[in-house]
Amino acid sequence: MTIWHWVAFGVVVAFLLALDLFVFHRKDHAPSLKESVGWSIFWVVLALVFNGLIWWWLGDEAGIRFLAGYLVEKSLSVDNLFVFLVIFRFFQVPIQYQYRVLFWGILGAVFMRLIFILAGTELIEHFHWMNFLFGVFLLYTAFKLFMHSGAEVHPEKNIVLRVARRVLPVSRGDHRAHGSHFFVREEGHFRITPMLLVLLVIESTDVVFAVDSVPAIIGITRDRFLVFTSNIFAILGLRALYFVLAGVMDLFRYLHYGLAAVLGFIGLKMAGEYVAELMHWKQPGADLVTPWTSLGVVGALLAVSIAASILAGRREAARAAALASGPHRIRLRKPWRCEVTDQGFRWRRKFTRPTGLGAAETVWICFEGMPSGSELALNAEPLGVFPDSEVRTEFNLTGRLLARNEVEIRLSQNGAAAAEPSSPPGEVFLEIRLNSGATPG
């Protein structure tokens, strides 16, 4: 690619961004779902049109590599939207100002991605062993994403935020006072607003995103132009996509598993290509995995993770509808293990945690006809004492359950005289209910 191709692409991107900010989103407002969906479709269609031009201009292989890279980057962007949501909630940014912050954040991301891409491809060209290093790094990233996908995000611990608050004068007003402005003049001095702090956190967070995503797309193609353009098209539509998906992030609950598999596949591909060339198993520069195969694997892994997320959401909705009409009951019948002690009887029974529990569901263990004074423990942790054998007694196990659990009932000698040693007296069962705001008892 000549410098003019880069310049032309840069001019087009700058024109689109200027049109977006200064024409279509000149005034701060809360984007409607219809508007956000429309813009999301626009950016996706634009990327596909550009992909068609690449296909026509540079051939099938370049078109396939662009599309595979775009899919990887777009999927990583969707997974990162959760972080943006946490940041905006932490700073309590009104929705009408979020679009402008995301705009400037993405503009900064364009320049950072350019630097990362040029540096990464330059390193690989001069130091071929960097292929192996990038591959191992992607495998590590995949493992971390797979194992720690639910890790909490803490914007208050961001090092850039902490430094900025120490060295920069921050205005006293909040977002309602300053709107989307990044700088204000107070008492004759220029000060930064909390909105600029939000932007700094987003920009610093994008550096972390780039460290993960740039090696991934370099593993698909080494062509700087294809790497950069597919990367930029993926993040250009991120703002509109954020407002589409911000309220339905749970629909992509398993996307991180698909992304982990994709990063693992690309990592193995990069490391494998280096080893194959080192062992003379393939010609230098030849593909260990064909572009069509890479595209198929990436598409299949992402499709499976998204489909699994949708199916899980539907199952959870059906389960919630069923629980709305009444709790789901699981009886704990035999086998109970009975032990005779100096104080009376002790029954133990192991059970597994019910599967598919939703965030709005609670698990209770219920007893009917248990002698008063009997004691209950779960996983050796005391839960309470049964007050009266004539009434139903229940204990909230939500937050206490492990994958495998053991419930223990201790019955005093007086109560034991009338009990059947083979199992506890009365009925014992688990109930899964919709959350009513109760806390574990």
Summary of the structure (lengths in Angstrom):
residues: 441
radius of gyration: 28.7
end to end distance: 67.1
largest distance: 93.4
contacts: 1341
relative contact order: 0.11
helix: 59%
strand: 15%
